[in-house]
Amino acid sequence: MHVVWDICVILQTYIICTSSVPSFWGLVNSAWNLCAIGKRQSPIDIETTHMIFDPYLTPLRLNTGGRKMGGTMYNTGKHVSLRPDKAHLVNISGGPLGYSYRLEEIRLHFGSEDSHGSEHLLNGQGFPGEVQLIHYNQDLYTNYTEAAKSPHGVAVVSIFIKLSENSNAFLNRMLNRDTITRINYKHDAFLLMGLNIADLYPDTTRYITYEGSITIPPCYETATWILINKPIYVTQMQMHSLRLLSQNEPYKIFLSMSDNTRPTQPLLQRCIRTNINFSKQGRDCPNNRALRPQYRVNQWLLK
């Protein structure tokens, strides 16, 4: 009997430990099998020589109704998460999107070193962090939970984070000392008001886009990714403050929330499209519009 109990304890410990390791997600839970066998998984390594210029990609449209938003910032134990007040509607449309998508969450990924922390890579290079604005299709679905497992359900706007002496105005509201110290431990939360979401977007209409998945279990392949081609900035001190956030409650051992990323996944047969114009002749994208434009390949640089 003791042997059986010991085996159960070992198995339970194994499941708890491995469920937080991305390479085991598809093995520990059958509902997460897409994490292991999916063909359109995210994040990816963006190779700029493989990007395809699509002149039909229009600029994104951000709609806030002319109002600032409020939201609650959480330490989830995995991420820093900002969830907008439901009374403040923020949505995006245009670009590669055929519907209107409502902002559900802003999520921060960051690393323990400046050389990595972003989920997506650019020509094999990581960045200190990545902001992901996660939206759901409000035209077809009533909430994020329904949309996340449904076709055309999710749109994620992704912005790389770089270090500078000055901080992005929106992130400065989240990461200044008076705010970030309110969410030191798992389950901590803090209300922020008077946020202008437009401040988070870099001054550019250029981006790349591809079809992929949510980067946490169950890895549903329902996400359109839109990666902005300019970064936003935080200070070294603000990045240090992020690294001091704990995955655990205050009475448990400190474990930094850093390196909260999923490894890059194979691109396989997917296209990476961009509205950045460039000069070299490229290849056609399979399954594109019946009217085929002349696509060209570009060197995509973050400045």
VOGU-3710 file (C-alpha; in Angstrom, 3 decimals, decimal comma):
1> mhvvwdicvi> 0,000/0,000/0,000  2,859/2,344/0,899  4,487/1,603/-2,466  1,309/2,540/-4,333  1,050/5,766/-2,325  4,687/6,623/-3,034  4,143/6,064/-6,761  1,063/8,330/-6,713  3,003/11,075/-4,941  5,852/10,781/-7,464
11> lqtyiictss> 3,432/10,915/-10,406  1,594/13,904/-8,953  4,876/15,738/-8,402  5,972/14,902/-11,948  2,739/16,258/-13,429  2,927/19,466/-11,381  6,567/20,072/-12,310  6,341/19,184/-15,981  3,061/21,030/-16,603  4,975/24,310/-16,277
21> vpsfwglvns> 7,655/23,195/-18,770  6,588/24,027/-22,353  8,165/20,933/-23,894  5,901/18,728/-21,719  2,618/20,612/-22,220  1,314/18,244/-24,868  2,197/15,170/-22,807  0,759/15,912/-19,362  -2,750/16,856/-20,504  -4,629/15,395/-23,472
31> awnlcaigkr> -6,559/18,663/-23,850  -3,221/20,337/-24,606  -2,212/17,971/-27,409  -2,017/20,813/-29,942  1,000/22,094/-28,015  2,831/18,953/-29,180  1,297/18,085/-32,559  0,027/21,420/-33,897  1,250/22,657/-37,281  0,630/26,395/-36,720
41> qspidietth> 2,214/27,005/-33,354  3,650/30,221/-31,897  6,005/31,904/-31,248  8,370/31,669/-34,226  11,789/32,880/-35,314  11,158/35,542/-37,960  13,693/35,189/-40,735  13,570/38,434/-42,652  14,699/36,798/-45,896  11,515/34,700/-45,829
51> mifdpyltpl> 9,119/37,596/-45,428  6,730/38,349/-48,261  5,551/41,835/-49,177  1,774/42,078/-49,442  0,595/45,474/-50,771  -2,965/44,682/-49,684  -2,046/44,858/-45,988  -3,527/48,136/-44,795  -2,605/49,920/-41,532  -4,183/48,717/-38,303
61> rlntggrkmg> -7,023/50,812/-36,916  -7,142/51,423/-33,162  -10,480/52,534/-31,725  -10,756/53,767/-28,140  -13,892/55,851/-28,539  -11,781/58,863/-27,636  -11,568/57,717/-24,020  -8,771/56,689/-21,718  -9,022/53,266/-20,115  -8,640/51,769/-16,699
71> gtmyntgkhv> -7,452/48,291/-15,873  -6,152/45,963/-13,197  -2,533/44,871/-13,259  -1,898/41,363/-11,926  1,001/39,172/-10,936  -0,346/35,865/-12,257  2,723/33,909/-11,217  3,543/33,533/-14,913  3,196/37,034/-16,358  2,553/40,641/-15,601
81> slrpdkahlv> -0,961/41,038/-16,949  -3,066/44,173/-17,417  -6,770/43,487/-17,961  -8,886/46,424/-19,119  -12,015/47,511/-17,333  -14,927/46,020/-19,304  -16,610/49,416/-19,371  -13,794/50,823/-21,530  -14,000/49,463/-25,054  -10,712/49,220/-26,955
91> nisggplgys> -10,662/47,420/-30,290  -8,563/46,972/-33,404  -9,494/46,263/-37,005  -7,986/46,603/-40,445  -4,601/45,220/-41,452  -4,857/41,442/-41,939  -8,062/41,305/-39,857  -11,478/40,763/-41,386  -13,333/41,514/-38,146  -13,208/43,836/-35,147
101> yrleeirlhf> -11,229/42,513/-32,163  -11,672/43,687/-28,576  -8,710/44,062/-26,196  -8,797/41,374/-23,514  -5,348/41,529/-21,923  -1,900/43,095/-22,147  0,801/40,593/-21,225  4,512/41,157/-20,596  7,246/38,631/-21,334  10,796/39,336/-20,180
111> gsedshgseh> 14,090/37,581/-19,547  16,643/37,253/-16,764  19,282/38,658/-19,139  19,094/41,492/-21,664  19,894/39,082/-24,514  16,561/37,247/-24,253  13,030/37,603/-22,927  10,908/38,024/-26,046  8,900/35,043/-27,248  9,447/35,832/-30,926
121> llngqgfpge> 12,954/36,063/-32,336  14,221/38,145/-35,233  16,814/36,321/-37,323  17,601/34,225/-34,255  17,995/37,257/-32,018  15,968/37,732/-28,861  15,034/40,996/-27,159  14,847/41,836/-23,450  11,063/41,610/-23,554  7,866/41,520/-25,585
131> vqlihynqdl> 4,487/43,164/-25,022  1,498/41,214/-26,314  -1,899/42,883/-26,681  -4,391/40,020/-26,825  -7,767/40,651/-28,482  -10,806/38,487/-29,249  -13,177/38,613/-32,209  -16,163/40,573/-30,896  -18,081/40,283/-34,176  -18,387/36,501/-33,999
141> ytnyteaaks> -17,980/35,611/-30,322  -19,315/36,844/-26,994  -16,124/36,485/-24,935  -12,448/35,538/-25,068  -12,972/31,977/-23,807  -15,317/31,174/-26,685  -13,180/32,990/-29,251  -9,878/31,405/-28,219  -10,982/27,956/-29,413  -12,806/29,171/-32,525
151> phgvavvsif> -11,736/30,125/-36,074  -10,497/33,718/-36,466  -10,941/34,017/-32,716  -7,866/35,887/-31,533  -5,618/38,697/-32,732  -2,351/39,451/-30,915  -0,415/42,657/-31,482  3,179/42,072/-30,443  5,808/44,745/-29,752  9,442/44,054/-28,889
161> iklsensnaf> 10,920/45,773/-25,820  14,380/47,332/-25,892  16,360/49,199/-23,223  16,874/52,951/-23,236  17,392/55,864/-20,865  13,741/56,838/-21,378  10,638/54,707/-21,032  7,522/54,335/-23,156  4,794/56,478/-21,572  2,297/53,627/-21,194
171> lnrmlnrdti> 4,822/51,149/-19,789  6,134/53,842/-17,456  2,698/53,888/-15,788  2,924/50,131/-15,263  6,579/49,862/-14,290  7,311/52,923/-12,165  8,372/52,070/-8,632  5,082/53,068/-6,958  3,149/50,697/-9,226  5,352/47,679/-9,826
181> trinykhdaf> 5,999/47,163/-6,092  2,248/46,607/-5,604  2,436/43,276/-7,463  5,579/41,711/-5,992  3,938/38,337/-5,375  1,572/35,920/-7,093  -2,098/36,994/-6,947  -1,201/40,620/-6,122  -3,269/43,145/-8,093  -3,334/46,918/-8,518
191> llmglniadl> -5,840/49,204/-10,248  -4,599/51,735/-12,807  -6,736/54,500/-14,287  -6,391/57,109/-17,030  -4,353/54,953/-19,423  -4,042/55,969/-23,062  -3,578/52,752/-25,039  -2,366/54,707/-28,077  0,768/55,593/-26,074  1,778/51,935/-26,164
201> ypdttryity> 1,950/51,786/-29,960  5,168/52,896/-31,707  4,895/55,583/-34,354  4,639/53,328/-37,400  2,049/51,684/-39,638  4,410/48,851/-40,625  4,183/45,315/-39,305  4,515/41,659/-40,181  1,791/39,068/-39,750  1,309/35,311/-39,730
211> egsitippcy> -1,241/32,731/-38,590  -0,333/30,960/-35,377  -1,428/29,906/-31,928  -1,828/31,088/-28,381  1,522/30,644/-26,605  0,097/29,096/-23,430  -1,872/25,841/-23,089  -4,036/24,632/-24,721  -2,159/26,279/-27,647  -5,268/26,785/-29,810
221> etatwilink> -4,301/27,608/-33,408  -6,761/30,480/-33,718  -4,458/33,518/-33,477  -3,506/36,096/-36,079  -0,193/37,600/-34,995  0,726/41,184/-35,883  4,288/42,170/-34,973  4,984/45,895/-35,079  8,250/46,735/-36,838  9,437/49,257/-34,248
231> piyvtqmqmh> 10,183/48,482/-30,592  9,177/50,321/-27,456  11,549/51,151/-24,630  11,929/50,649/-20,887  14,791/51,652/-18,625  17,332/49,251/-17,160  15,896/49,952/-13,700  12,377/49,069/-14,846  13,609/45,809/-16,351  15,400/45,055/-13,071
241> slrllsqnep> 12,116/45,680/-11,207  10,349/43,154/-13,429  13,007/40,563/-12,625  12,358/41,060/-8,911  8,738/39,916/-9,241  8,108/36,494/-7,737  6,271/33,535/-9,233  5,129/32,581/-5,734  3,167/33,872/-2,761  5,175/35,808/-0,139
251> ykiflsmsdn> 5,424/32,862/2,258  7,060/30,645/-0,381  10,587/30,648/-1,752  11,369/33,479/-4,172  11,450/32,443/-7,832  11,834/35,214/-10,391  9,121/35,522/-12,998  11,856/36,055/-15,634  12,172/33,840/-18,721  8,393/33,362/-18,897
261> trptqpllqr> 8,494/32,467/-22,568  7,659/29,539/-24,789  10,460/28,380/-27,128  10,047/29,143/-30,828  8,090/26,640/-32,910  8,620/25,402/-36,504  7,230/27,675/-39,219  6,487/24,710/-41,517  4,468/25,840/-44,585  3,186/29,140/-43,215
271> cirtninfsk> 3,733/32,540/-44,823  5,118/35,555/-43,019  3,613/38,617/-44,721  4,546/42,262/-44,314  3,424/45,677/-45,527  7,025/46,931/-45,523  7,930/47,630/-49,139  11,324/46,564/-50,437  13,148/45,996/-53,690  14,304/42,394/-54,148
281> qgrdcpnnra> 12,095/40,032/-56,124  10,592/37,254/-54,028  8,234/34,328/-54,204  4,467/33,946/-54,140  2,667/32,943/-50,982  0,571/29,750/-51,302  -3,150/30,109/-50,691  -3,103/33,864/-51,183  -5,698/35,929/-53,019  -6,850/34,912/-56,465
291> lrpqyrvnqw> -5,400/38,188/-57,733  -1,711/37,639/-57,048  0,382/40,732/-56,407  4,106/40,838/-57,124  5,600/39,932/-53,744  9,101/40,978/-52,823  11,438/40,088/-49,980  12,713/42,601/-47,457  15,354/43,095/-44,802  13,230/43,941/-41,740
301> llk> 15,124/46,061/-39,216  14,115/47,230/-35,771  15,545/50,677/-35,124
//
